[in-house]
Amino acid sequence: MPRVSEFFGIVIYMYWFDQQRHHAPHLHARVAGEEAVFTLDGNCLDGDLGPRATRLIVEWCQERQAELAEAWAAAVAGKEIPWVAPLR
């Protein structure tokens, strides 16, 4: 599972061909041993990382919308998933 970004202890992953369980374009976020799934615009689909981490992920998703869309396109095509810049 490719790590696509990391900031403030939050690690972001995207999986190749990952469209079956969560049909919307999404990412997986991990922090302190917990995991949650978010749409590319920051809506939580599954899991709970707490209010601080969720707020940071939402902010990052909004900042990096175009880059996340490119990364998702690469992931579903089975190509190398590019690194997405961390939260500023």
Chimera marker file (.cmm) of the C-alpha trace (Angstrom):
<marker_set name="trace">
<marker id="1" x="0.000" y="0.000" z="0.000" r="1" g="1" b="0" radius="0.5"/>
<marker id="2" x="1.733" y="3.147" z="-1.189" r="1" g="1" b="0" radius="0.5"/>
<marker id="3" x="2.223" y="5.986" z="1.235" r="1" g="1" b="0" radius="0.5"/>
<marker id="4" x="1.328" y="9.175" z="-0.630" r="1" g="1" b="0" radius="0.5"/>
<marker id="5" x="1.870" y="11.814" z="2.075" r="1" g="1" b="0" radius="0.5"/>
<marker id="6" x="2.654" y="12.390" z="5.729" r="1" g="1" b="0" radius="0.5"/>
<marker id="7" x="2.123" y="15.383" z="8.011" r="1" g="1" b="0" radius="0.5"/>
<marker id="8" x="1.750" y="16.008" z="11.760" r="1" g="1" b="0" radius="0.5"/>
<marker id="9" x="1.980" y="12.279" z="12.493" r="1" g="1" b="0" radius="0.5"/>
<marker id="10" x="-0.779" y="11.446" z="9.994" r="1" g="1" b="0" radius="0.5"/>
<marker id="11" x="0.197" y="8.998" z="7.253" r="1" g="1" b="0" radius="0.5"/>
<marker id="12" x="-1.864" y="8.926" z="4.054" r="1" g="1" b="0" radius="0.5"/>
<marker id="13" x="-2.125" y="5.848" z="1.828" r="1" g="1" b="0" radius="0.5"/>
<marker id="14" x="-3.841" y="4.928" z="-1.419" r="1" g="1" b="0" radius="0.5"/>
<marker id="15" x="-4.261" y="1.387" z="-2.654" r="1" g="1" b="0" radius="0.5"/>
<marker id="16" x="-4.057" y="0.205" z="-6.228" r="1" g="1" b="0" radius="0.5"/>
<marker id="17" x="-7.388" y="-0.829" z="-7.781" r="1" g="1" b="0" radius="0.5"/>
<marker id="18" x="-9.212" y="0.104" z="-4.526" r="1" g="1" b="0" radius="0.5"/>
<marker id="19" x="-12.767" y="0.718" z="-5.769" r="1" g="1" b="0" radius="0.5"/>
<marker id="20" x="-14.794" y="-2.193" z="-4.453" r="1" g="1" b="0" radius="0.5"/>
<marker id="21" x="-15.598" y="-1.412" z="-0.802" r="1" g="1" b="0" radius="0.5"/>
<marker id="22" x="-15.696" y="2.386" z="-1.030" r="1" g="1" b="0" radius="0.5"/>
<marker id="23" x="-16.944" y="3.246" z="-4.490" r="1" g="1" b="0" radius="0.5"/>
<marker id="24" x="-15.981" y="6.935" z="-4.250" r="1" g="1" b="0" radius="0.5"/>
<marker id="25" x="-12.387" y="8.053" z="-4.825" r="1" g="1" b="0" radius="0.5"/>
<marker id="26" x="-10.790" y="7.916" z="-1.379" r="1" g="1" b="0" radius="0.5"/>
<marker id="27" x="-7.680" y="7.682" z="0.760" r="1" g="1" b="0" radius="0.5"/>
<marker id="28" x="-6.726" y="5.889" z="3.952" r="1" g="1" b="0" radius="0.5"/>
<marker id="29" x="-5.326" y="7.887" z="6.865" r="1" g="1" b="0" radius="0.5"/>
<marker id="30" x="-3.508" y="6.448" z="9.871" r="1" g="1" b="0" radius="0.5"/>
<marker id="31" x="-2.475" y="8.096" z="13.097" r="1" g="1" b="0" radius="0.5"/>
<marker id="32" x="-1.556" y="6.571" z="16.467" r="1" g="1" b="0" radius="0.5"/>
<marker id="33" x="-2.527" y="3.059" z="15.344" r="1" g="1" b="0" radius="0.5"/>
<marker id="34" x="-6.004" y="4.088" z="14.177" r="1" g="1" b="0" radius="0.5"/>
<marker id="35" x="-7.228" y="4.205" z="10.572" r="1" g="1" b="0" radius="0.5"/>
<marker id="36" x="-10.024" y="6.055" z="8.779" r="1" g="1" b="0" radius="0.5"/>
<marker id="37" x="-11.103" y="6.374" z="5.156" r="1" g="1" b="0" radius="0.5"/>
<marker id="38" x="-11.834" y="9.773" z="3.606" r="1" g="1" b="0" radius="0.5"/>
<marker id="39" x="-13.141" y="10.917" z="0.248" r="1" g="1" b="0" radius="0.5"/>
<marker id="40" x="-10.749" y="13.147" z="-1.681" r="1" g="1" b="0" radius="0.5"/>
<marker id="41" x="-12.667" y="16.219" z="-0.506" r="1" g="1" b="0" radius="0.5"/>
<marker id="42" x="-12.309" y="15.225" z="3.158" r="1" g="1" b="0" radius="0.5"/>
<marker id="43" x="-15.569" y="13.481" z="4.070" r="1" g="1" b="0" radius="0.5"/>
<marker id="44" x="-15.012" y="10.572" z="6.445" r="1" g="1" b="0" radius="0.5"/>
<marker id="45" x="-16.412" y="7.307" z="5.049" r="1" g="1" b="0" radius="0.5"/>
<marker id="46" x="-15.240" y="4.927" z="7.748" r="1" g="1" b="0" radius="0.5"/>
<marker id="47" x="-13.364" y="5.110" z="11.045" r="1" g="1" b="0" radius="0.5"/>
<marker id="48" x="-12.587" y="7.940" z="13.450" r="1" g="1" b="0" radius="0.5"/>
<marker id="49" x="-9.259" y="9.651" z="14.023" r="1" g="1" b="0" radius="0.5"/>
<marker id="50" x="-10.553" y="12.284" z="16.422" r="1" g="1" b="0" radius="0.5"/>
<marker id="51" x="-11.361" y="15.934" z="15.791" r="1" g="1" b="0" radius="0.5"/>
<marker id="52" x="-7.807" y="17.306" z="15.434" r="1" g="1" b="0" radius="0.5"/>
<marker id="53" x="-6.596" y="14.741" z="12.887" r="1" g="1" b="0" radius="0.5"/>
<marker id="54" x="-9.885" y="14.907" z="10.993" r="1" g="1" b="0" radius="0.5"/>
<marker id="55" x="-9.680" y="18.705" z="10.777" r="1" g="1" b="0" radius="0.5"/>
<marker id="56" x="-6.103" y="18.508" z="9.455" r="1" g="1" b="0" radius="0.5"/>
<marker id="57" x="-7.043" y="15.878" z="6.867" r="1" g="1" b="0" radius="0.5"/>
<marker id="58" x="-10.015" y="17.925" z="5.660" r="1" g="1" b="0" radius="0.5"/>
<marker id="59" x="-7.808" y="21.021" z="5.336" r="1" g="1" b="0" radius="0.5"/>
<marker id="60" x="-5.141" y="19.048" z="3.466" r="1" g="1" b="0" radius="0.5"/>
<marker id="61" x="-7.712" y="17.498" z="1.101" r="1" g="1" b="0" radius="0.5"/>
<marker id="62" x="-9.040" y="20.951" z="0.261" r="1" g="1" b="0" radius="0.5"/>
<marker id="63" x="-5.508" y="22.283" z="-0.384" r="1" g="1" b="0" radius="0.5"/>
<marker id="64" x="-4.470" y="19.315" z="-2.530" r="1" g="1" b="0" radius="0.5"/>
<marker id="65" x="-7.658" y="18.501" z="-4.445" r="1" g="1" b="0" radius="0.5"/>
<marker id="66" x="-6.037" y="18.405" z="-7.913" r="1" g="1" b="0" radius="0.5"/>
<marker id="67" x="-3.021" y="16.392" z="-6.742" r="1" g="1" b="0" radius="0.5"/>
<marker id="68" x="-5.271" y="13.886" z="-4.988" r="1" g="1" b="0" radius="0.5"/>
<marker id="69" x="-7.357" y="13.443" z="-8.131" r="1" g="1" b="0" radius="0.5"/>
<marker id="70" x="-4.180" y="12.707" z="-10.114" r="1" g="1" b="0" radius="0.5"/>
<marker id="71" x="-2.995" y="10.239" z="-7.476" r="1" g="1" b="0" radius="0.5"/>
<marker id="72" x="-6.383" y="8.477" z="-7.493" r="1" g="1" b="0" radius="0.5"/>
<marker id="73" x="-6.347" y="8.202" z="-11.294" r="1" g="1" b="0" radius="0.5"/>
<marker id="74" x="-2.905" y="6.596" z="-11.119" r="1" g="1" b="0" radius="0.5"/>
<marker id="75" x="-4.008" y="4.227" z="-8.335" r="1" g="1" b="0" radius="0.5"/>
<marker id="76" x="-7.076" y="2.883" z="-10.137" r="1" g="1" b="0" radius="0.5"/>
<marker id="77" x="-5.020" y="2.440" z="-13.301" r="1" g="1" b="0" radius="0.5"/>
<marker id="78" x="-2.431" y="0.412" z="-11.382" r="1" g="1" b="0" radius="0.5"/>
<marker id="79" x="0.312" y="2.957" z="-12.063" r="1" g="1" b="0" radius="0.5"/>
<marker id="80" x="2.851" y="4.469" z="-9.704" r="1" g="1" b="0" radius="0.5"/>
<marker id="81" x="1.019" y="6.738" z="-7.270" r="1" g="1" b="0" radius="0.5"/>
<marker id="82" x="2.714" y="10.136" z="-6.957" r="1" g="1" b="0" radius="0.5"/>
<marker id="83" x="3.677" y="11.767" z="-3.652" r="1" g="1" b="0" radius="0.5"/>
<marker id="84" x="1.272" y="14.506" z="-2.585" r="1" g="1" b="0" radius="0.5"/>
<marker id="85" x="2.803" y="17.470" z="-0.743" r="1" g="1" b="0" radius="0.5"/>
<marker id="86" x="2.002" y="17.588" z="2.985" r="1" g="1" b="0" radius="0.5"/>
<marker id="87" x="-0.168" y="20.156" z="4.715" r="1" g="1" b="0" radius="0.5"/>
<marker id="88" x="1.439" y="23.593" z="4.758" r="1" g="1" b="0" radius="0.5"/>
<link id1="1" id2="2" r="1" g="1" b="0" radius="0.2"/>
<link id1="2" id2="3" r="1" g="1" b="0" radius="0.2"/>
<link id1="3" id2="4" r="1" g="1" b="0" radius="0.2"/>
<link id1="4" id2="5" r="1" g="1" b="0" radius="0.2"/>
<link id1="5" id2="6" r="1" g="1" b="0" radius="0.2"/>
<link id1="6" id2="7" r="1" g="1" b="0" radius="0.2"/>
<link id1="7" id2="8" r="1" g="1" b="0" radius="0.2"/>
<link id1="8" id2="9" r="1" g="1" b="0" radius="0.2"/>
<link id1="9" id2="10" r="1" g="1" b="0" radius="0.2"/>
<link id1="10" id2="11" r="1" g="1" b="0" radius="0.2"/>
<link id1="11" id2="12" r="1" g="1" b="0" radius="0.2"/>
<link id1="12" id2="13" r="1" g="1" b="0" radius="0.2"/>
<link id1="13" id2="14" r="1" g="1" b="0" radius="0.2"/>
<link id1="14" id2="15" r="1" g="1" b="0" radius="0.2"/>
<link id1="15" id2="16" r="1" g="1" b="0" radius="0.2"/>
<link id1="16" id2="17" r="1" g="1" b="0" radius="0.2"/>
<link id1="17" id2="18" r="1" g="1" b="0" radius="0.2"/>
<link id1="18" id2="19" r="1" g="1" b="0" radius="0.2"/>
<link id1="19" id2="20" r="1" g="1" b="0" radius="0.2"/>
<link id1="20" id2="21" r="1" g="1" b="0" radius="0.2"/>
<link id1="21" id2="22" r="1" g="1" b="0" radius="0.2"/>
<link id1="22" id2="23" r="1" g="1" b="0" radius="0.2"/>
<link id1="23" id2="24" r="1" g="1" b="0" radius="0.2"/>
<link id1="24" id2="25" r="1" g="1" b="0" radius="0.2"/>
<link id1="25" id2="26" r="1" g="1" b="0" radius="0.2"/>
<link id1="26" id2="27" r="1" g="1" b="0" radius="0.2"/>
<link id1="27" id2="28" r="1" g="1" b="0" radius="0.2"/>
<link id1="28" id2="29" r="1" g="1" b="0" radius="0.2"/>
<link id1="29" id2="30" r="1" g="1" b="0" radius="0.2"/>
<link id1="30" id2="31" r="1" g="1" b="0" radius="0.2"/>
<link id1="31" id2="32" r="1" g="1" b="0" radius="0.2"/>
<link id1="32" id2="33" r="1" g="1" b="0" radius="0.2"/>
<link id1="33" id2="34" r="1" g="1" b="0" radius="0.2"/>
<link id1="34" id2="35" r="1" g="1" b="0" radius="0.2"/>
<link id1="35" id2="36" r="1" g="1" b="0" radius="0.2"/>
<link id1="36" id2="37" r="1" g="1" b="0" radius="0.2"/>
<link id1="37" id2="38" r="1" g="1" b="0" radius="0.2"/>
<link id1="38" id2="39" r="1" g="1" b="0" radius="0.2"/>
<link id1="39" id2="40" r="1" g="1" b="0" radius="0.2"/>
<link id1="40" id2="41" r="1" g="1" b="0" radius="0.2"/>
<link id1="41" id2="42" r="1" g="1" b="0" radius="0.2"/>
<link id1="42" id2="43" r="1" g="1" b="0" radius="0.2"/>
<link id1="43" id2="44" r="1" g="1" b="0" radius="0.2"/>
<link id1="44" id2="45" r="1" g="1" b="0" radius="0.2"/>
<link id1="45" id2="46" r="1" g="1" b="0" radius="0.2"/>
<link id1="46" id2="47" r="1" g="1" b="0" radius="0.2"/>
<link id1="47" id2="48" r="1" g="1" b="0" radius="0.2"/>
<link id1="48" id2="49" r="1" g="1" b="0" radius="0.2"/>
<link id1="49" id2="50" r="1" g="1" b="0" radius="0.2"/>
<link id1="50" id2="51" r="1" g="1" b="0" radius="0.2"/>
<link id1="51" id2="52" r="1" g="1" b="0" radius="0.2"/>
<link id1="52" id2="53" r="1" g="1" b="0" radius="0.2"/>
<link id1="53" id2="54" r="1" g="1" b="0" radius="0.2"/>
<link id1="54" id2="55" r="1" g="1" b="0" radius="0.2"/>
<link id1="55" id2="56" r="1" g="1" b="0" radius="0.2"/>
<link id1="56" id2="57" r="1" g="1" b="0" radius="0.2"/>
<link id1="57" id2="58" r="1" g="1" b="0" radius="0.2"/>
<link id1="58" id2="59" r="1" g="1" b="0" radius="0.2"/>
<link id1="59" id2="60" r="1" g="1" b="0" radius="0.2"/>
<link id1="60" id2="61" r="1" g="1" b="0" radius="0.2"/>
<link id1="61" id2="62" r="1" g="1" b="0" radius="0.2"/>
<link id1="62" id2="63" r="1" g="1" b="0" radius="0.2"/>
<link id1="63" id2="64" r="1" g="1" b="0" radius="0.2"/>
<link id1="64" id2="65" r="1" g="1" b="0" radius="0.2"/>
<link id1="65" id2="66" r="1" g="1" b="0" radius="0.2"/>
<link id1="66" id2="67" r="1" g="1" b="0" radius="0.2"/>
<link id1="67" id2="68" r="1" g="1" b="0" radius="0.2"/>
<link id1="68" id2="69" r="1" g="1" b="0" radius="0.2"/>
<link id1="69" id2="70" r="1" g="1" b="0" radius="0.2"/>
<link id1="70" id2="71" r="1" g="1" b="0" radius="0.2"/>
<link id1="71" id2="72" r="1" g="1" b="0" radius="0.2"/>
<link id1="72" id2="73" r="1" g="1" b="0" radius="0.2"/>
<link id1="73" id2="74" r="1" g="1" b="0" radius="0.2"/>
<link id1="74" id2="75" r="1" g="1" b="0" radius="0.2"/>
<link id1="75" id2="76" r="1" g="1" b="0" radius="0.2"/>
<link id1="76" id2="77" r="1" g="1" b="0" radius="0.2"/>
<link id1="77" id2="78" r="1" g="1" b="0" radius="0.2"/>
<link id1="78" id2="79" r="1" g="1" b="0" radius="0.2"/>
<link id1="79" id2="80" r="1" g="1" b="0" radius="0.2"/>
<link id1="80" id2="81" r="1" g="1" b="0" radius="0.2"/>
<link id1="81" id2="82" r="1" g="1" b="0" radius="0.2"/>
<link id1="82" id2="83" r="1" g="1" b="0" radius="0.2"/>
<link id1="83" id2="84" r="1" g="1" b="0" radius="0.2"/>
<link id1="84" id2="85" r="1" g="1" b="0" radius="0.2"/>
<link id1="85" id2="86" r="1" g="1" b="0" radius="0.2"/>
<link id1="86" id2="87" r="1" g="1" b="0" radius="0.2"/>
<link id1="87" id2="88" r="1" g="1" b="0" radius="0.2"/>
</marker_set>
